[in-house]
């Protein structure tokens, strides 16, 4: 437990009122937590070191990193491209000893609320609000998807426990008449500008829990801890138009309490026209960093979908040139619309609207591109679930890997390919041994699916002079084997 808890307990209610004093000008150091695409924690740590100049600590709970920052550099954390959500850490316990009894554990969580050092975190929350002028209230918050190994995912106090937290809900419902007039235009600064006592801060608690040795559920933890927070600060519970989102993250014995700094996940930054399998921009950024684009590189996405990967590259690594293509006319239209959306947004801000990107509709296995003319190929391959089928992948993967090898520069070319169909991909790569060499694999979580991001290096072999140049269809002889493999994989 923190030794600062008792002191913070005395200051808490005043600090949390509508007159939180974050304008004193004092620079303080706090710990920032960030959720990142699972598997790209080291990539996020590299970006944090590069852009902010501090070392990030990777959490035992995959998909999270922590790093220190001074409040005068708080704006820099919002410039990070590899993180989904940001929060300031109130307190963290690496080996929290939970009681065996559920009632005792929940009682301890209630008592914890008044012992935490809230002061600095709340000052950072207020300062963070001043960095986002004219931002509306959060709608639905920044609740992340639950992990496959979690018994329950994100749980909000009253979204799932309305009947079990009557005080919070009645407080939120009893005074909605006066506050709903602000609607979605209400800012987090409204509480600062209002007369003292005219408007209470509204909050919600979100609990993320992983581990099978807990005697309580996420719902119960969020309910009891949230009720104690409300009683301690005299805040008001509101699950949709909240000013503050308190995070209670529990991973086995690790407990982290924080306050959210992002209104919605940063991974939605580039896409306005979504498709059935649109990748998160943060995952696209991680894949791009993996291949280290250089100035004047020609980068190809032959299965671009909505264009998430080339768009992220054209914005963040704009000294390279990107070619996005797909065989589906709807996908090509979505990509064009997304590019136009970004260009218009940039033009409205007065910046250069042009992007180093072109879009083409083509046949993936017969690309209208010169042999050995592409430096990097980066794409999201069909998993065989929402798009395509596993049976079709047995023919598709070797064919597209062969065509990718043709257009990629021998000796220096690279490919970064994402797929969940690991067995099919591995067999296809083994057939391409003379053209591709697998260098590195990053295992990621894509919508609950365990997928791999494969970094391949183009060998120096000249296309047209290796046995892999001609691919013969497996035909009907191995159809039963395919079906058997599909069944095993499913």
N, C-alpha and C positions, 0 to 999 in steps of 0.2 A: 504494500500500500504506500501511497505517496506521503512523505512527511509534510508536504505542503497542504494536505487536505484540510486540516483543522482551520488554518488561517483563511483558506479560500471559502470555507463554510460561512465565516462571519461576513465576508465581503460579497458573497454571492448574490443575495437579493438586490443589493443596491447596484451592483455591476450589471445585472440583467434587466434593470428597469428601462424605461424609455429614454433615460438620460445617460446611457453608457458613454463613458468618456474615452474616446479613441483619438481625440484631437490634441492630446498633450504634446505630441511631437517626439516623444521618447521612442527610440528604436529598440525593439525587443526581438529576441530570437525564438522562433517556434519550430516545431516539427510539422512538416506537411506530409500527409499520406496521399497516395495516388493509386487508383485502380488502373491496371494496364491489361492489354490482351494477354491471356495466359500463355506462357511460353516466351514472351518478349520482355520479360522483366529486365534482363541484362541490356537489351537494346534501349529500354527506357532509362536505365542507369547511365548508359553512355551519353544519351542526349542531355540528361540533367547535368552531368559533369561538363559537357561541351558548352551548354548554353547558360548555366547558372554558376558553374565552377565549384560545386560541392559534391561530395561522395554520397551516393544513395545506398540505403540498406534494403536488401531484398527480404521480404517477409517470408516466414515459413509457410504462410498461407499463400499459395500461388496466386499471381495476379495482383500483387500489391507491392509497392515500394515506399520507403520513407526517407525523407531528407530534410536537413535543417535549412532555414532561410530567415533572413532578417526582414522586418516589416517594410523597410524602404525598397526592397526588391520583390515585394509580393506580386507586382504586376507580371514579373517574368514567368511565374508558374503557369499563367494562362496562355503563354506563348508556346508551351510544350505541345508537341504534335503526337507523342506516343502514349499519352495518358487519356483515359476515358473520363474519370471523375476525380475531383480534388477535395480534400478535407483537411482541416487543421486539427491536430491531435490535442485533446484535452489531457488525457492520461493513457498510458499503456502498461499492461502487466504481462510479463513474459511467462510467468508461472503462477497463474491465479489458482488458488486452492479452493475449488468449489466444495460446498458441503454435500454430504451424501443425501441428506433429506432435501426434497424439492422445496418444501416450505421454508427451511432455513436458508437455502440458497437464494430464493426470491426475496426473502426478508433482507438478506445481506445486500442484494442489488438495490433495494429501496433505500437502505441506509447509505449506500455508496454515493448516491446522487448529491447529498449534502456535504460530502467530504472531498469532492474533486476540485482541483485548481482551475476553475472556469475562467478566471479573469483575463489572462492573455489570449485565450482562444476566442473569447467574446469580442475583445478589442480587434483581433484580426478579422473576425466576421464582419464587424462594422466597417473597418477599413476596406475590406473586400467589396462591400456594397457601394462604396464611393467610387470604385474603379469601374462600376457598371451603371452608368447613368442611363436613365429612362428605360430600365429593364422592368418588365412586368413580373408579376408573381409567378412562381413555378406552377405548372399545371401537371400534376401527377408525379412531380419530384424526379429524382435521378436514381430510381430504384433499379439496381442491376439484376440481371437474370440469375436465378439460383444455380449453383454449381451442381453437377450430376451427383457428387458424393455427399451433398448436404441433405439432411433429412427434411429441412424446410429452408426456403430461401429468404428473401427480404420480406419483413413483416412490419407493417406500420401499426401504430398504437390503435387507431380507431378504424382502419380499413378492415381489419380482421377481428378486432376485439371490441366492437362498439358496446356490446352489452356488458363487457367485463370492466370497462373504464367509464362508469356513469358520470363521474365528476368532470372528466375532460370533455366528454361529448356534450353534456348539458351546458357546459360553459361555452363551447363552440356554437351550439345551436341557439342558446338563449340570447345571444347578442348579434346574430347575423344581420338583423334588420339595419343597423346603423352602418355596418361595415361593407355590406354587399354593394353599396352605392359606388364604392371605388372600383369594383369589378376587376378585370384583368390588368388595368392600368396602374394599380397601386404599386408603388415602389417599396423596396426595403427601407428607403430613407423616410417614408411617410411617418414612421413611428418617431423618428428623430425630430421632424419638423412640427409634429403636432404638439399641442400644449401638454405639459406634464400631467400624466394621469388620464389624458383624453383617450388614449388608445393603448391597449396592451399588446405586447409582442405575442405573435402566434407561432406555434411550433408543432412539430410532430417528431416521433422517434421511429427510426427504422432499425430493425435488428437483422443482422446477417450471422448465421450460426453454422458451423461445420464441426462434425465430430459425433461419435456415437456413445460417448461416456457421460453425457449430460442427463441429469434427472428432470430437466425442464425443456419445454419447447421454445421456439423463437417467439411465438405469440405471447407466451407467459412472461418471458423476459422483457419483451417490448412493453407489455401492459404494465407490469409492476415498476420497472425502471422509469417508464414514461410518466406514470402517476406520481412517482416521487419527485421527478424533475418539475412537473407542474406545480406540485404543492410547495416545493422549495422556492421557485422563482415567481410563483403566481402568474405564470404565463397562461396562455389560452390555447387549447388544442384546436387545430384546423388542418385537415388532411390534404387540402388542395391549394389553399391560398395562405401558405405558411411563410413566415419570415425566416425561421431557423429550422433546419433539419438536424436533429441530434442523431448520430450514428452509434450503434452499439454492435461492434464486430467481435464475435467470439469464434475462435478456431482452436479446438481442443482446450489447452490450458492458457492460450494467448487471448487476452482481452484488450481491445482498443476502443476507447471512447473518443469520438470526434464530432466536429461540426462541419457540415458540408459547405463547400465554397463554390460549387458549380450548380447552376440551375437545371441544366440538362446535360446529358453526356456529350463530351466534346467530339465524339466519333461521328456525329451527324453533320459535321461542318460543311461538307461540299455537295451533298446529294439532295436534289429536290424531286427527282423522278426515280422512284425506287422500282426494282425488279424483284423477282421471287427469291433471288440469292445474292442480294447486294451485300458486299463486304463492308465492314466498318472501316472508316477512314484511318483509324488508329492502327488497325491490322495491316492495311495497305502501306502505311508509313513504315511499319516494322519490316515488311517484306522489301520495300525499297532500300532501306538502310542496310539490309542484309547483302544486297548486291553492289552497294557503294557506287552509285552513278557518278560518272566523271563528265567534265565539260565536253560538249559536242558528241556525247554518246547517242546512238540511235537505239531507242528502247521500244520494244514491241509487246503489245498485249493482244494476242490473236483471238482470245475469247473474252472480250472486254465486258460483256454484260451491260451494266449501266455506266461503265467507264470510271469506276471508283479508283482503280489503281493508276491509270494514266493521268487522271485529274489530280490526284494527290501528288504525283510526280511532277506534273507541269507547274504546280503551285509551289511546292517545297524544294524541288531540285530542278529549277527552271533553266539551267545551263545545258540540259540535255534536250533531245527532241523525241516526242512520243508519237507512236502510230497505234491507234486503237481500232480493232476490227472485230466483227462477229458475223456469223452466217445467218443470224436472225434479224430480220428487218426491224422488229419491235425493239430489240436490244440496241441496235444502231441508232434508232430514233431517240431512245432514252439517253444515250450517251451524248448525242448532239444537243438535246434539251438541257442536260446538266452542264455542258460546256457553255451554252448560251447564258444559262442562269448565273454562272460564275463570272462570265465576262460582263454581264449587265451590272452585277453587284460591284465589281471592281470599277466600272465606269462611273457608277453612282457615287463612289467614294473619291473619285477624282484621280485614281491610279491608272496605270497602263492596263487596258482591258485585254490585250492580246495574250494568247496562251500558246506555247510551242507544242501544239497537238493537232493531229489530223485524224479523221474517222473514215473508215472504209467498210463496206460490206463485201465479204469474200467467203471462199471455201477454205476452211481451216487446213485441209490436207493438200491444197493446191494454191498456196499464197502467191499473189502477184507481186513478189518482191525478189530482187536479185539475189543470187547465191552469195553467201559470205558477206552480206552488207549490214547485218544487225549486230550491235554490241551486246545487248541484254534483252532477254525474253522473260517477261514476268506476267503470270496469269493465274487465275483461279480455275482449275480444271473441274469438269462435271464430276460430282461425287457419285452419281448413279442413283440418287434419291429424289430430290426435287427436280433435278435436271438430268436427262438421259437415263440410262440404266446400266447396271453393273455388267450385264451381258454385252451391251454395245461397247463398253469401255475396253473389252479385250481386243477389239479391233481398232477402236479410236485411239487409245493411248500410244501403241507402237507407231501408228500412222502419223499422228501429230508430232511425236518426238523425232521421227525421221525428218519431217518437213521443217521442224524447228532447227534441227541440226544442219539442214541445207542452207537456211538463210543466216545462220549464226556464224560469226567469224571464227575460223579454226584457231586454236591455241589461246585466244584471249576472250572469246565469247563466254557468257554466263547465262544461266537460266534459273529463275526462282519460281517454283511451281507448287501450288497448294492443292492438296487432294486428301480426301478421307478414304479413298479406295486404295489402301496401302499395298495389298497383295498384288492387285493388278498392276499398279505402278511399278512395284519392285521387279515383277517379271518383265515388264516392258523395258525397263532400264537395263536389265541383264541381257536383253536381246540387242541393246544399243551400245554394248560395251566398247566398241571401237570408235564411237562418236561422242559419248557422254561419260563423264566420271562424277560420281556422287561425292561431294565434299563435306556437306554438313546438313543436318536435319534439325528443325525446331518443331517440337510437338506443341500444338495449340488446341484451344477449345473454340470451336466454331458452332455457335448455336447449340451447345450441348454435345456436339460430335467431336470425337478425338481425331484430329487431322494432323497431317505433316506438311511443313513448309520445307521443300527440298532445294538446296543450293547445288546446282550442277555446273560443271566446268566443261566447256567444249574442248575436246582433244584436238591435237594438231593434225589429225588425219584429214586428208582432202576428201570432200564429199564426192562420191562416184567411184571410189577405189577401195571401199570396205564391204564386207558381206552384209552389213546392216543397211546398205543403200536400197536393197530390194526386199520388200516385205510381202510375203505371200500370205493370203488369208488362211486362217486355221481351218476353214471349211466346216463341213458337217461332221468330220471324223471326231473332233474334240468337243462337240456340242454338249454331250453328256458330262464331260469333265468340267466345262464352263458352268453348267447348271449346278453341279455338285459344289464347285468353289463358291458360287453365289450363295448357295444355301448355308455353307459353313460361315461365310462372312456375315450373313444376316443374323 
